[in-house]
Amino acid sequence: MKLIERLRADFGRFSFAPNDICRWLPEENTIYFAEDEAQLLHELGHALCGHRGFVQDVELLRIERDAWEKAREIGAKYGIEISDEQIENALDGYRDWLHERSKCPKCGQNGVQGRIGGRYRCLNCDAAWDANDARQCALRRYKQK
């Protein structure tokens, strides 16, 4: 039996749908998956952990790590090993993306993210900006007046 068939049987409370982009959409209760078994288990990890989104960048890294740890746990039950290297490579992609989000659009220095609303502020030039959720598309930073 293929992994996806086993997961559908074992985790029937979630919908599983093939897609080019792997992701968990809690508002649809659906896990979208492609060919990568580890990524499929990672998205199932998000679902099982109850992840619904994030406000601050540090939250994203926490939920991504939690989902990978859950994926590793699930994978062990299905004979799929997820290595530390695979997890760190995935997390590095998020770290790089978060680094880019924090760059000031005015002077290029890295800023800090506020606790409320996720707005960034540059400690060098005092610029403020918001960034879109561009994990699947082009990153945009928007200066604030």
N, CA, C and O atoms as CSV, one atom per row, in Angstrom:
chain,resi,resn,atom,element,x,y,z
A,1,MET,N,N,0.849,-1.179,0.000
A,1,MET,CA,C,0.000,0.000,0.000
A,1,MET,C,C,0.897,1.245,0.000
A,1,MET,O,O,1.874,1.315,0.745
A,2,LYS,N,N,0.559,2.202,-0.825
A,2,LYS,CA,C,1.327,3.440,-0.893
A,2,LYS,C,C,1.147,4.256,0.384
A,2,LYS,O,O,0.135,4.146,1.077
A,3,LEU,N,N,2.155,5.076,0.676
A,3,LEU,CA,C,2.128,5.888,1.895
A,3,LEU,C,C,0.866,6.736,1.971
A,3,LEU,O,O,0.212,6.764,3.014
A,4,ILE,N,N,0.514,7.415,0.912
A,4,ILE,CA,C,-0.657,8.312,0.964
A,4,ILE,C,C,-1.928,7.533,1.296
A,4,ILE,O,O,-2.789,8.043,2.013
A,5,GLU,N,N,-2.058,6.323,0.795
A,5,GLU,CA,C,-3.228,5.506,1.104
A,5,GLU,C,C,-3.253,5.131,2.589
A,5,GLU,O,O,-4.307,5.131,3.225
A,6,ARG,N,N,-2.086,4.816,3.118
A,6,ARG,CA,C,-1.988,4.480,4.540
A,6,ARG,C,C,-2.316,5.695,5.408
A,6,ARG,O,O,-3.014,5.578,6.415
A,7,LEU,N,N,-1.802,6.868,5.007
A,7,LEU,CA,C,-2.078,8.081,5.781
A,7,LEU,C,C,-3.556,8.439,5.720
A,7,LEU,O,O,-4.133,8.848,6.728
A,8,ARG,N,N,-4.172,8.293,4.564
A,8,ARG,CA,C,-5.615,8.572,4.458
A,8,ARG,C,C,-6.406,7.652,5.378
A,8,ARG,O,O,-7.380,8.078,5.999
A,9,ALA,N,N,-5.990,6.394,5.468
A,9,ALA,CA,C,-6.681,5.443,6.337
A,9,ALA,C,C,-6.433,5.758,7.812
A,9,ALA,O,O,-7.352,5.677,8.627
A,10,ASP,N,N,-5.196,6.117,8.156
A,10,ASP,CA,C,-4.838,6.345,9.553
A,10,ASP,C,C,-5.205,7.734,10.067
A,10,ASP,O,O,-5.383,7.923,11.271
A,11,PHE,N,N,-5.318,8.708,9.162
A,11,PHE,CA,C,-5.597,10.089,9.564
A,11,PHE,C,C,-6.783,10.620,8.770
A,11,PHE,O,O,-6.699,11.662,8.120
A,12,GLY,N,N,-7.884,9.888,8.835
A,12,GLY,CA,C,-9.076,10.216,8.058
A,12,GLY,C,C,-9.726,11.542,8.413
A,12,GLY,O,O,-10.584,12.026,7.675
A,13,ARG,N,N,-9.333,12.131,9.524
A,13,ARG,CA,C,-9.926,13.425,9.894
A,13,ARG,C,C,-9.400,14.561,9.033
A,13,ARG,O,O,-9.948,15.663,9.055
A,14,PHE,N,N,-8.321,14.296,8.262
A,14,PHE,CA,C,-7.757,15.294,7.369
A,14,PHE,C,C,-8.006,14.886,5.919
A,14,PHE,O,O,-8.082,13.699,5.600
A,15,SER,N,N,-8.131,15.869,5.061
A,15,SER,CA,C,-8.189,15.613,3.623
A,15,SER,C,C,-6.771,15.697,3.074
A,15,SER,O,O,-5.962,16.495,3.548
A,16,PHE,N,N,-6.476,14.885,2.086
A,16,PHE,CA,C,-5.179,14.884,1.418
A,16,PHE,C,C,-5.435,15.116,-0.066
A,16,PHE,O,O,-6.255,14.427,-0.672
A,17,ALA,N,N,-4.740,16.076,-0.646
A,17,ALA,CA,C,-4.953,16.400,-2.053
A,17,ALA,C,C,-3.616,16.611,-2.751
A,17,ALA,O,O,-2.756,17.327,-2.237
A,18,PRO,N,N,-3.431,15.998,-3.916
A,18,PRO,CA,C,-2.183,16.219,-4.654
A,18,PRO,C,C,-2.101,17.661,-5.150
A,18,PRO,O,O,-3.110,18.279,-5.490
A,19,ASN,N,N,-0.872,18.178,-5.183
A,19,ASN,CA,C,-0.651,19.557,-5.612
A,19,ASN,C,C,0.830,19.716,-5.937
A,19,ASN,O,O,1.646,18.888,-5.532
A,20,ASP,N,N,1.178,20.759,-6.654
A,20,ASP,CA,C,2.581,21.051,-6.945
A,20,ASP,C,C,3.303,21.579,-5.719
A,20,ASP,O,O,4.519,21.426,-5.598
A,21,ILE,N,N,2.563,22.203,-4.805
A,21,ILE,CA,C,3.146,22.809,-3.612
A,21,ILE,C,C,2.606,22.083,-2.381
A,21,ILE,O,O,1.396,21.950,-2.200
A,22,CYS,N,N,3.528,21.619,-1.542
A,22,CYS,CA,C,3.130,20.960,-0.297
A,22,CYS,C,C,2.777,22.032,0.728
A,22,CYS,O,O,3.521,22.996,0.909
A,23,ARG,N,N,1.648,21.861,1.391
A,23,ARG,CA,C,1.259,22.808,2.436
A,23,ARG,C,C,0.076,22.266,3.215
A,23,ARG,O,O,-0.664,21.402,2.746
A,24,TRP,N,N,-0.079,22.791,4.406
A,24,TRP,CA,C,-1.210,22.492,5.293
A,24,TRP,C,C,-2.093,23.716,5.318
A,24,TRP,O,O,-1.628,24.807,5.648
A,25,LEU,N,N,-3.361,23.557,4.973
A,25,LEU,CA,C,-4.319,24.661,5.040
A,25,LEU,C,C,-5.365,24.331,6.100
A,25,LEU,O,O,-6.317,23.600,5.830
A,26,PRO,N,N,-5.189,24.867,7.301
A,26,PRO,CA,C,-6.102,24.513,8.393
A,26,PRO,C,C,-7.548,24.927,8.130
A,26,PRO,O,O,-8.477,24.248,8.568
A,27,GLU,N,N,-7.746,26.042,7.414
A,27,GLU,CA,C,-9.125,26.477,7.149
A,27,GLU,C,C,-9.869,25.494,6.246
A,27,GLU,O,O,-11.100,25.482,6.237
A,28,GLU,N,N,-9.142,24.670,5.487
A,28,GLU,CA,C,-9.744,23.628,4.647
A,28,GLU,C,C,-9.587,22.240,5.267
A,28,GLU,O,O,-10.158,21.267,4.774
A,29,ASN,N,N,-8.809,22.151,6.351
A,29,ASN,CA,C,-8.470,20.877,6.977
A,29,ASN,C,C,-7.839,19.923,5.955
A,29,ASN,O,O,-8.094,18.719,5.958
A,30,THR,N,N,-7.002,20.507,5.077
A,30,THR,CA,C,-6.448,19.759,3.950
A,30,THR,C,C,-4.929,19.845,3.919
A,30,THR,O,O,-4.342,20.907,4.125
A,31,ILE,N,N,-4.319,18.716,3.659
A,31,ILE,CA,C,-2.875,18.627,3.449
A,31,ILE,C,C,-2.657,18.444,1.957
A,31,ILE,O,O,-3.086,17.449,1.373
A,32,TYR,N,N,-1.991,19.404,1.353
A,32,TYR,CA,C,-1.638,19.310,-0.061
A,32,TYR,C,C,-0.244,18.712,-0.149
A,32,TYR,O,O,0.643,19.074,0.624
A,33,PHE,N,N,-0.050,17.793,-1.093
A,33,PHE,CA,C,1.217,17.075,-1.159
A,33,PHE,C,C,1.666,16.869,-2.600
A,33,PHE,O,O,0.867,16.888,-3.536
A,34,ALA,N,N,2.982,16.671,-2.743
A,34,ALA,CA,C,3.594,16.332,-4.028
A,34,ALA,C,C,4.254,14.957,-3.859
A,34,ALA,O,O,3.718,14.099,-3.158
A,35,GLU,N,N,5.385,14.747,-4.481
A,35,GLU,CA,C,6.051,13.444,-4.468
A,35,GLU,C,C,6.870,13.161,-3.206
A,35,GLU,O,O,7.041,11.999,-2.837
A,36,ASP,N,N,7.367,14.179,-2.553
A,36,ASP,CA,C,8.308,14.018,-1.444
A,36,ASP,C,C,7.604,13.504,-0.187
A,36,ASP,O,O,6.795,14.211,0.414
A,37,GLU,N,N,7.920,12.261,0.203
A,37,GLU,CA,C,7.267,11.654,1.367
A,37,GLU,C,C,7.579,12.397,2.656
A,37,GLU,O,O,6.704,12.570,3.504
A,38,ALA,N,N,8.834,12.842,2.808
A,38,ALA,CA,C,9.208,13.564,4.027
A,38,ALA,C,C,8.422,14.869,4.132
A,38,ALA,O,O,7.968,15.231,5.217
A,39,GLN,N,N,8.260,15.569,3.026
A,39,GLN,CA,C,7.505,16.822,3.033
A,39,GLN,C,C,6.029,16.567,3.340
A,39,GLN,O,O,5.396,17.345,4.053
A,40,LEU,N,N,5.490,15.489,2.805
A,40,LEU,CA,C,4.114,15.106,3.113
A,40,LEU,C,C,3.959,14.870,4.611
A,40,LEU,O,O,3.002,15.347,5.220
A,41,LEU,N,N,4.892,14.140,5.203
A,41,LEU,CA,C,4.838,13.892,6.648
A,41,LEU,C,C,5.011,15.185,7.438
A,41,LEU,O,O,4.411,15.358,8.499
A,42,HIS,N,N,5.832,16.086,6.918
A,42,HIS,CA,C,6.025,17.395,7.564
A,42,HIS,C,C,4.703,18.169,7.591
A,42,HIS,O,O,4.342,18.741,8.619
A,43,GLU,N,N,3.997,18.188,6.488
A,43,GLU,CA,C,2.712,18.901,6.445
A,43,GLU,C,C,1.693,18.228,7.363
A,43,GLU,O,O,0.898,18.910,8.011
A,44,LEU,N,N,1.710,16.910,7.423
A,44,LEU,CA,C,0.860,16.197,8.378
A,44,LEU,C,C,1.260,16.578,9.798
A,44,LEU,O,O,0.405,16.705,10.674
A,45,GLY,N,N,2.550,16.760,10.024
A,45,GLY,CA,C,3.027,17.219,11.331
A,45,GLY,C,C,2.414,18.545,11.721
A,45,GLY,O,O,2.000,18.728,12.866
A,46,HIS,N,N,2.350,19.481,10.772
A,46,HIS,CA,C,1.684,20.767,11.042
A,46,HIS,C,C,0.234,20.533,11.468
A,46,HIS,O,O,-0.244,21.120,12.439
A,47,ALA,N,N,-0.449,19.672,10.730
A,47,ALA,CA,C,-1.865,19.408,11.029
A,47,ALA,C,C,-2.024,18.809,12.420
A,47,ALA,O,O,-2.880,19.243,13.190
A,48,LEU,N,N,-1.209,17.820,12.742
A,48,LEU,CA,C,-1.312,17.158,14.044
A,48,LEU,C,C,-0.918,18.073,15.194
A,48,LEU,O,O,-1.426,17.932,16.306
A,49,CYS,N,N,-0.017,19.007,14.929
A,49,CYS,CA,C,0.388,19.973,15.968
A,49,CYS,C,C,-0.619,21.116,16.114
A,49,CYS,O,O,-0.511,21.921,17.038
A,50,GLY,N,N,-1.594,21.189,15.210
A,50,GLY,CA,C,-2.604,22.246,15.283
A,50,GLY,C,C,-2.099,23.603,14.832
A,50,GLY,O,O,-2.629,24.630,15.258
A,51,HIS,N,N,-1.092,23.629,13.984
A,51,HIS,CA,C,-0.546,24.911,13.514
A,51,HIS,C,C,-1.536,25.632,12.609
A,51,HIS,O,O,-2.119,25.047,11.696
A,52,ARG,N,N,-1.707,26.926,12.892
A,52,ARG,CA,C,-2.659,27.726,12.133
A,52,ARG,C,C,-2.021,28.971,11.526
A,52,ARG,O,O,-2.690,29.686,10.779
A,53,GLY,N,N,-0.784,29.250,11.809
A,53,GLY,CA,C,-0.129,30.433,11.275
A,53,GLY,C,C,0.845,31.000,12.286
A,53,GLY,O,O,1.106,30.398,13.328
A,54,PHE,N,N,1.378,32.166,11.964
A,54,PHE,CA,C,2.341,32.809,12.849
A,54,PHE,C,C,2.237,34.317,12.676
A,54,PHE,O,O,1.777,34.800,11.641
A,55,VAL,N,N,2.667,35.061,13.698
A,55,VAL,CA,C,2.718,36.521,13.625
A,55,VAL,C,C,4.174,36.961,13.560
A,55,VAL,O,O,4.565,37.726,12.678
A,56,GLN,N,N,4.961,36.476,14.488
A,56,GLN,CA,C,6.376,36.855,14.519
A,56,GLN,C,C,7.231,35.777,13.868
A,56,GLN,O,O,6.912,34.589,13.913
A,57,ASP,N,N,8.324,36.224,13.264
A,57,ASP,CA,C,9.210,35.322,12.547
A,57,ASP,C,C,9.740,34.194,13.418
A,57,ASP,O,O,9.863,33.063,12.948
A,58,VAL,N,N,10.057,34.480,14.678
A,58,VAL,CA,C,10.582,33.430,15.548
A,58,VAL,C,C,9.551,32.322,15.761
A,58,VAL,O,O,9.917,31.169,15.989
A,59,GLU,N,N,8.270,32.665,15.688
A,59,GLU,CA,C,7.222,31.654,15.794
A,59,GLU,C,C,7.287,30.690,14.621
A,59,GLU,O,O,7.083,29.487,14.786
A,60,LEU,N,N,7.574,31.219,13.431
A,60,LEU,CA,C,7.645,30.374,12.247
A,60,LEU,C,C,8.715,29.300,12.411
A,60,LEU,O,O,8.472,28.129,12.118
A,61,LEU,N,N,9.876,29.688,12.869
A,61,LEU,CA,C,10.943,28.697,13.058
A,61,LEU,C,C,10.544,27.637,14.079
A,61,LEU,O,O,10.858,26.459,13.908
A,62,ARG,N,N,9.858,28.049,15.129
A,62,ARG,CA,C,9.413,27.084,16.144
A,62,ARG,C,C,8.413,26.100,15.561
A,62,ARG,O,O,8.541,24.893,15.769
A,63,ILE,N,N,7.412,26.598,14.830
A,63,ILE,CA,C,6.402,25.680,14.303
A,63,ILE,C,C,6.977,24.790,13.200
A,63,ILE,O,O,6.565,23.639,13.056
A,64,GLU,N,N,7.915,25.308,12.432
A,64,GLU,CA,C,8.558,24.472,11.411
A,64,GLU,C,C,9.358,23.345,12.061
A,64,GLU,O,O,9.281,22.195,11.628
A,65,ARG,N,N,10.116,23.669,13.088
A,65,ARG,CA,C,10.882,22.627,13.779
A,65,ARG,C,C,9.937,21.609,14.419
A,65,ARG,O,O,10.177,20.405,14.333
A,66,ASP,N,N,8.871,22.080,15.056
A,66,ASP,CA,C,7.904,21.166,15.672
A,66,ASP,C,C,7.294,20.224,14.634
A,66,ASP,O,O,7.141,19.029,14.884
A,67,ALA,N,N,6.949,20.771,13.474
A,67,ALA,CA,C,6.350,19.944,12.414
A,67,ALA,C,C,7.345,18.907,11.898
A,67,ALA,O,O,6.961,17.776,11.599
A,68,TRP,N,N,8.628,19.286,11.790
A,68,TRP,CA,C,9.639,18.316,11.350
A,68,TRP,C,C,9.842,17.230,12.409
A,68,TRP,O,O,10.015,16.062,12.061
A,69,GLU,N,N,9.823,17.586,13.659
A,69,GLU,CA,C,9.982,16.568,14.712
A,69,GLU,C,C,8.791,15.611,14.705
A,69,GLU,O,O,8.959,14.404,14.883
A,70,LYS,N,N,7.596,16.145,14.502
A,70,LYS,CA,C,6.401,15.292,14.414
A,70,LYS,C,C,6.491,14.403,13.176
A,70,LYS,O,O,6.117,13.231,13.225
A,71,ALA,N,N,6.988,14.957,12.062
A,71,ALA,CA,C,7.158,14.177,10.831
A,71,ALA,C,C,8.118,13.016,11.053
A,71,ALA,O,O,7.880,11.904,10.581
A,72,ARG,N,N,9.194,13.281,11.768
A,72,ARG,CA,C,10.183,12.231,12.061
A,72,ARG,C,C,9.520,11.122,12.893
A,72,ARG,O,O,9.734,9.937,12.640
A,73,GLU,N,N,8.723,11.516,13.874
A,73,GLU,CA,C,8.022,10.554,14.730
A,73,GLU,C,C,7.046,9.706,13.904
A,73,GLU,O,O,7.010,8.484,14.049
A,74,ILE,N,N,6.260,10.348,13.045
A,74,ILE,CA,C,5.308,9.627,12.191
A,74,ILE,C,C,6.064,8.733,11.212
A,74,ILE,O,O,5.698,7.576,11.005
A,75,GLY,N,N,7.118,9.277,10.614
A,75,GLY,CA,C,7.901,8.528,9.640
A,75,GLY,C,C,8.433,7.225,10.203
A,75,GLY,O,O,8.457,6.211,9.505
A,76,ALA,N,N,8.855,7.240,11.447
A,76,ALA,CA,C,9.387,6.033,12.077
A,76,ALA,C,C,8.337,4.917,12.087
A,76,ALA,O,O,8.680,3.741,11.960
A,77,LYS,N,N,7.074,5.280,12.235
A,77,LYS,CA,C,5.997,4.279,12.244
A,77,LYS,C,C,5.752,3.685,10.864
A,77,LYS,O,O,5.196,2.594,10.742
A,78,TYR,N,N,6.173,4.409,9.815
A,78,TYR,CA,C,5.962,3.961,8.442
A,78,TYR,C,C,7.266,3.559,7.757
A,78,TYR,O,O,7.293,3.350,6.544
A,79,GLY,N,N,8.346,3.450,8.530
A,79,GLY,CA,C,9.617,3.032,7.971
A,79,GLY,C,C,10.294,4.085,7.109
A,79,GLY,O,O,11.077,3.749,6.221
A,80,ILE,N,N,9.999,5.361,7.363
A,80,ILE,CA,C,10.606,6.459,6.600
A,80,ILE,C,C,11.496,7.250,7.545
A,80,ILE,O,O,11.034,7.783,8.554
A,81,GLU,N,N,12.773,7.320,7.206
A,81,GLU,CA,C,13.719,8.053,8.028
A,81,GLU,C,C,13.883,9.471,7.492
A,81,GLU,O,O,14.073,9.678,6.293
A,82,ILE,N,N,13.806,10.428,8.384
A,82,ILE,CA,C,14.047,11.831,8.043
A,82,ILE,C,C,15.290,12.252,8.808
A,82,ILE,O,O,15.303,12.277,10.038
A,83,SER,N,N,16.323,12.580,8.065
A,83,SER,CA,C,17.618,12.863,8.684
A,83,SER,C,C,17.685,14.275,9.262
A,83,SER,O,O,16.915,15.161,8.890
A,84,ASP,N,N,18.632,14.453,10.184
A,84,ASP,CA,C,18.901,15.790,10.720
A,84,ASP,C,C,19.279,16.745,9.595
A,84,ASP,O,O,18.873,17.907,9.588
A,85,GLU,N,N,20.060,16.241,8.645
A,85,GLU,CA,C,20.500,17.086,7.527
A,85,GLU,C,C,19.313,17.574,6.696
A,85,GLU,O,O,19.266,18.739,6.301
A,86,GLN,N,N,18.367,16.694,6.436
A,86,GLN,CA,C,17.175,17.076,5.672
A,86,GLN,C,C,16.375,18.143,6.417
A,86,GLN,O,O,15.894,19.101,5.812
A,87,ILE,N,N,16.236,17.976,7.711
A,87,ILE,CA,C,15.500,18.957,8.517
A,87,ILE,C,C,16.236,20.290,8.536
A,87,ILE,O,O,15.623,21.340,8.339
A,88,GLU,N,N,17.536,20.259,8.769
A,88,GLU,CA,C,18.305,21.512,8.816
A,88,GLU,C,C,18.316,22.219,7.473
A,88,GLU,O,O,18.281,23.449,7.431
A,89,ASN,N,N,18.364,21.471,6.364
A,89,ASN,CA,C,18.288,22.101,5.042
A,89,ASN,C,C,16.959,22.815,4.853
A,89,ASN,O,O,16.914,23.925,4.324
A,90,ALA,N,N,15.885,22.182,5.282
A,90,ALA,CA,C,14.564,22.819,5.175
A,90,ALA,C,C,14.498,24.066,6.054
A,90,ALA,O,O,13.998,25.107,5.626
A,91,LEU,N,N,15.002,23.959,7.282
A,91,LEU,CA,C,14.979,25.112,8.188
A,91,LEU,C,C,15.887,26.231,7.695
A,91,LEU,O,O,15.581,27.408,7.889
A,92,ASP,N,N,17.009,25.874,7.055
A,92,ASP,CA,C,17.884,26.900,6.481
A,92,ASP,C,C,17.148,27.745,5.448
A,92,ASP,O,O,17.359,28.954,5.365
A,93,GLY,N,N,16.296,27.117,4.673
A,93,GLY,CA,C,15.506,27.870,3.696
A,93,GLY,C,C,14.636,28.919,4.377
A,93,GLY,O,O,14.526,30.046,3.893
A,94,TYR,N,N,14.021,28.556,5.490
A,94,TYR,CA,C,13.220,29.513,6.251
A,94,TYR,C,C,14.091,30.580,6.891
A,94,TYR,O,O,13.721,31.754,6.907
A,95,ARG,N,N,15.240,30.188,7.415
A,95,ARG,CA,C,16.144,31.175,8.020
A,95,ARG,C,C,16.576,32.214,6.983
A,95,ARG,O,O,16.600,33.411,7.267
A,96,ASP,N,N,16.918,31.743,5.775
A,96,ASP,CA,C,17.315,32.666,4.701
A,96,ASP,C,C,16.163,33.606,4.349
A,96,ASP,O,O,16.365,34.808,4.172
A,97,TRP,N,N,14.968,33.057,4.251
A,97,TRP,CA,C,13.788,33.847,3.906
A,97,TRP,C,C,13.509,34.899,4.993
A,97,TRP,O,O,13.195,36.049,4.685
A,98,LEU,N,N,13.626,34.496,6.258
A,98,LEU,CA,C,13.393,35.432,7.356
A,98,LEU,C,C,14.460,36.518,7.391
A,98,LEU,O,O,14.164,37.668,7.715
A,99,HIS,N,N,15.681,36.167,7.064
A,99,HIS,CA,C,16.758,37.155,6.989
A,99,HIS,C,C,16.420,38.215,5.934
A,99,HIS,O,O,16.587,39.410,6.178
A,100,GLU,N,N,15.952,37.783,4.778
A,100,GLU,CA,C,15.585,38.724,3.708
A,100,GLU,C,C,14.418,39.618,4.124
A,100,GLU,O,O,14.417,40.810,3.818
A,101,ARG,N,N,13.434,39.063,4.810
A,101,ARG,CA,C,12.281,39.854,5.280
A,101,ARG,C,C,12.720,40.983,6.207
A,101,ARG,O,O,12.134,42.066,6.215
A,102,SER,N,N,13.769,40.707,6.989
A,102,SER,CA,C,14.176,41.681,7.998
A,102,SER,C,C,15.098,42.767,7.448
A,102,SER,O,O,15.491,43.665,8.193
A,103,LYS,N,N,15.454,42.708,6.162
A,103,LYS,CA,C,16.330,43.731,5.580
A,103,LYS,C,C,15.550,45.014,5.316
A,103,LYS,O,O,14.468,44.995,4.728
A,104,CYS,N,N,16.114,46.110,5.756
A,104,CYS,CA,C,15.493,47.421,5.575
A,104,CYS,C,C,15.449,47.772,4.083
A,104,CYS,O,O,16.472,47.707,3.402
A,105,PRO,N,N,14.271,48.142,3.574
A,105,PRO,CA,C,14.181,48.516,2.163
A,105,PRO,C,C,14.842,49.863,1.860
A,105,PRO,O,O,15.053,50.203,0.696
A,106,LYS,N,N,15.167,50.624,2.899
A,106,LYS,CA,C,15.788,51.935,2.711
A,106,LYS,C,C,17.317,51.856,2.720
A,106,LYS,O,O,17.967,52.383,1.816
A,107,CYS,N,N,17.898,51.200,3.736
A,107,CYS,CA,C,19.364,51.190,3.863
A,107,CYS,C,C,19.982,49.799,3.751
A,107,CYS,O,O,21.204,49.685,3.657
A,108,GLY,N,N,19.173,48.739,3.758
A,108,GLY,CA,C,19.689,47.386,3.590
A,108,GLY,C,C,20.161,46.698,4.856
A,108,GLY,O,O,20.525,45.523,4.814
A,109,GLN,N,N,20.165,47.401,5.985
A,109,GLN,CA,C,20.556,46.777,7.253
A,109,GLN,C,C,19.389,45.922,7.762
A,109,GLN,O,O,18.237,46.146,7.390
A,110,ASN,N,N,19.698,44.950,8.605
A,110,ASN,CA,C,18.637,44.143,9.185
A,110,ASN,C,C,17.977,44.884,10.328
A,110,ASN,O,O,18.638,45.500,11.163
A,111,GLY,N,N,16.652,44.809,10.344
A,111,GLY,CA,C,15.882,45.459,11.385
A,111,GLY,C,C,15.369,44.455,12.395
A,111,GLY,O,O,15.706,43.272,12.354
A,112,VAL,N,N,14.557,44.947,13.292
A,112,VAL,CA,C,13.945,44.099,14.315
A,112,VAL,C,C,12.437,44.106,14.108
A,112,VAL,O,O,11.854,45.083,13.637
A,113,GLN,N,N,11.828,42.990,14.474
A,113,GLN,CA,C,10.395,42.856,14.308
A,113,GLN,C,C,9.691,43.159,15.622
A,113,GLN,O,O,10.087,42.664,16.677
A,114,GLY,N,N,8.648,43.973,15.549
A,114,GLY,CA,C,7.880,44.303,16.743
A,114,GLY,C,C,7.022,43.140,17.201
A,114,GLY,O,O,6.752,42.212,16.440
A,115,ARG,N,N,6.602,43.200,18.442
A,115,ARG,CA,C,5.797,42.129,19.024
A,115,ARG,C,C,4.356,42.130,18.527
A,115,ARG,O,O,3.724,41.077,18.449
A,116,ILE,N,N,3.840,43.294,18.194
A,116,ILE,CA,C,2.444,43.398,17.787
A,116,ILE,C,C,2.388,43.751,16.305
A,116,ILE,O,O,2.950,44.756,15.869
A,117,GLY,N,N,1.705,42.913,15.546
A,117,GLY,CA,C,1.508,43.193,14.140
A,117,GLY,C,C,2.639,42.771,13.220
A,117,GLY,O,O,2.455,42.738,12.004
A,118,GLY,N,N,3.800,42.449,13.763
A,118,GLY,CA,C,4.889,41.958,12.945
A,118,GLY,C,C,5.639,42.998,12.136
A,118,GLY,O,O,6.439,42.641,11.271
A,119,ARG,N,N,5.400,44.279,12.394
A,119,ARG,CA,C,6.090,45.344,11.662
A,119,ARG,C,C,7.559,45.386,12.052
A,119,ARG,O,O,7.918,45.162,13.208
A,120,TYR,N,N,8.406,45.678,11.063
A,120,TYR,CA,C,9.842,45.792,11.281
A,120,TYR,C,C,10.237,47.252,11.443
A,120,TYR,O,O,9.567,48.156,10.943
A,121,ARG,N,N,11.345,47.461,12.157
A,121,ARG,CA,C,11.924,48.789,12.308
A,121,ARG,C,C,13.428,48.660,12.198
A,121,ARG,O,O,14.033,47.751,12.766
A,122,CYS,N,N,14.028,49.593,11.451
A,122,CYS,CA,C,15.474,49.607,11.266
A,122,CYS,C,C,16.120,50.409,12.391
A,122,CYS,O,O,15.731,51.543,12.667
A,123,LEU,N,N,17.099,49.809,13.027
A,123,LEU,CA,C,17.814,50.502,14.093
A,123,LEU,C,C,18.849,51.468,13.529
A,123,LEU,O,O,19.347,52.332,14.251
A,124,ASN,N,N,19.173,51.332,12.258
A,124,ASN,CA,C,20.160,52.184,11.612
A,124,ASN,C,C,19.546,53.499,11.114
A,124,ASN,O,O,20.071,54.576,11.395
A,125,CYS,N,N,18.435,53.406,10.372
A,125,CYS,CA,C,17.866,54.617,9.755
A,125,CYS,C,C,16.448,54.928,10.225
A,125,CYS,O,O,15.845,55.896,9.762
A,126,ASP,N,N,15.906,54.118,11.141
A,126,ASP,CA,C,14.584,54.314,11.736
A,126,ASP,C,C,13.422,54.106,10.761
A,126,ASP,O,O,12.297,54.515,11.045
A,127,ALA,N,N,13.690,53.468,9.608
A,127,ALA,CA,C,12.599,53.145,8.680
A,127,ALA,C,C,11.728,52.053,9.293
A,127,ALA,O,O,12.180,51.295,10.152
A,128,ALA,N,N,10.486,51.982,8.848
A,128,ALA,CA,C,9.563,50.935,9.289
A,128,ALA,C,C,8.966,50.281,8.049
A,128,ALA,O,O,8.733,50.955,7.045
A,129,TRP,N,N,8.719,48.977,8.110
A,129,TRP,CA,C,8.131,48.284,6.967
A,129,TRP,C,C,7.411,47.021,7.410
A,129,TRP,O,O,7.658,46.473,8.484
A,130,ASP,N,N,6.517,46.587,6.548
A,130,ASP,CA,C,5.836,45.310,6.676
A,130,ASP,C,C,6.339,44.429,5.542
A,130,ASP,O,O,6.808,44.940,4.525
A,131,ALA,N,N,6.250,43.131,5.701
A,131,ALA,CA,C,6.649,42.198,4.650
A,131,ALA,C,C,5.507,41.217,4.422
A,131,ALA,O,O,4.806,40.825,5.355
A,132,ASN,N,N,5.335,40.828,3.160
A,132,ASN,CA,C,4.282,39.863,2.862
A,132,ASN,C,C,4.713,38.454,3.274
A,132,ASN,O,O,5.869,38.220,3.626
A,133,ASP,N,N,3.780,37.548,3.225
A,133,ASP,CA,C,4.041,36.146,3.535
A,133,ASP,C,C,4.433,35.459,2.232
A,133,ASP,O,O,3.614,34.780,1.611
A,134,ALA,N,N,5.675,35.635,1.823
A,134,ALA,CA,C,6.128,35.244,0.487
A,134,ALA,C,C,6.883,33.929,0.473
A,134,ALA,O,O,7.878,33.797,-0.239
A,135,ARG,N,N,6.434,32.963,1.239
A,135,ARG,CA,C,7.143,31.684,1.201
A,135,ARG,C,C,6.946,30.984,-0.137
A,135,ARG,O,O,7.795,30.197,-0.555
A,136,GLN,N,N,5.835,31.264,-0.810
A,136,GLN,CA,C,5.541,30.603,-2.079
A,136,GLN,C,C,5.629,31.550,-3.277
A,136,GLN,O,O,5.429,31.123,-4.414
A,137,CYS,N,N,5.926,32.828,-3.034
A,137,CYS,CA,C,5.983,33.809,-4.118
A,137,CYS,C,C,7.086,34.813,-3.819
A,137,CYS,O,O,7.896,34.593,-2.919
A,138,ALA,N,N,7.126,35.905,-4.559
A,138,ALA,CA,C,8.189,36.898,-4.392
A,138,ALA,C,C,8.014,37.691,-3.099
A,138,ALA,O,O,6.913,38.125,-2.757
A,139,LEU,N,N,9.119,37.867,-2.398
A,139,LEU,CA,C,9.107,38.662,-1.175
A,139,LEU,C,C,8.917,40.130,-1.514
A,139,LEU,O,O,9.552,40.639,-2.437
A,140,ARG,N,N,8.060,40.809,-0.786
A,140,ARG,CA,C,7.837,42.245,-0.921
A,140,ARG,C,C,7.925,42.872,0.451
A,140,ARG,O,O,7.401,42.338,1.429
A,141,ARG,N,N,8.598,44.022,0.515
A,141,ARG,CA,C,8.665,44.808,1.747
A,141,ARG,C,C,7.994,46.135,1.449
A,141,ARG,O,O,8.214,46.720,0.388
A,142,TYR,N,N,7.183,46.611,2.368
A,142,TYR,CA,C,6.408,47.819,2.168
A,142,TYR,C,C,6.796,48.855,3.207
A,142,TYR,O,O,6.584,48.659,4.404
A,143,LYS,N,N,7.370,49.969,2.738
A,143,LYS,CA,C,7.758,51.045,3.660
A,143,LYS,C,C,6.519,51.645,4.278
A,143,LYS,O,O,5.469,51.747,3.644
A,144,GLN,N,N,6.662,52.038,5.526
A,144,GLN,CA,C,5.587,52.723,6.231
A,144,GLN,C,C,5.946,54.177,6.359
A,144,GLN,O,O,7.117,54.514,6.534
A,145,LYS,N,N,4.990,55.022,6.280
A,145,LYS,CA,C,5.222,56.469,6.372
A,145,LYS,C,C,5.437,56.881,7.803
A,145,LYS,O,O,5.647,58.062,8.080
